[in-house]
Amino acid sequence: MPERVATTDPDGVDFGWVMQVTFVLTIVVGAPVVALLSTQVALPDWGSRVSFAVRVGAPVWVMTGICVYLYARWQQSDDSA
């Protein structure tokens, strides 16, 4: 068995965890939201589809990231109390 390369002991919020959870939740929650909203808009070509996905997906990703960060921060403050 190879030795572990590195270990971390984050002081505060574990940003690696925040990024991983944000990625997964954005796919699980964001993809259906974008698909559902796309049924209400005419998207005749691939350019308009990509543009729509970016315009709707980016705010979903940002809000998911902020919520996950705030959750991690809240959990970290509960653990230290």
Residue pairs with C-beta under 8 A, 6 or more apart in sequence:
8 14
8 16
10 16
12 76
13 69
13 72
13 73
13 76
14 72
17 72
18 65
18 68
18 69
18 72
21 68
22 61
22 64
22 65
22 68
25 64
25 68
26 57
26 60
26 61
26 64
26 65
29 60
29 64
30 57
30 60
30 61
30 64
33 56
33 60
34 52
34 53
34 56
34 57
34 60
37 56
38 49
38 52
38 53
38 56
41 52
42 48
43 49
43 52
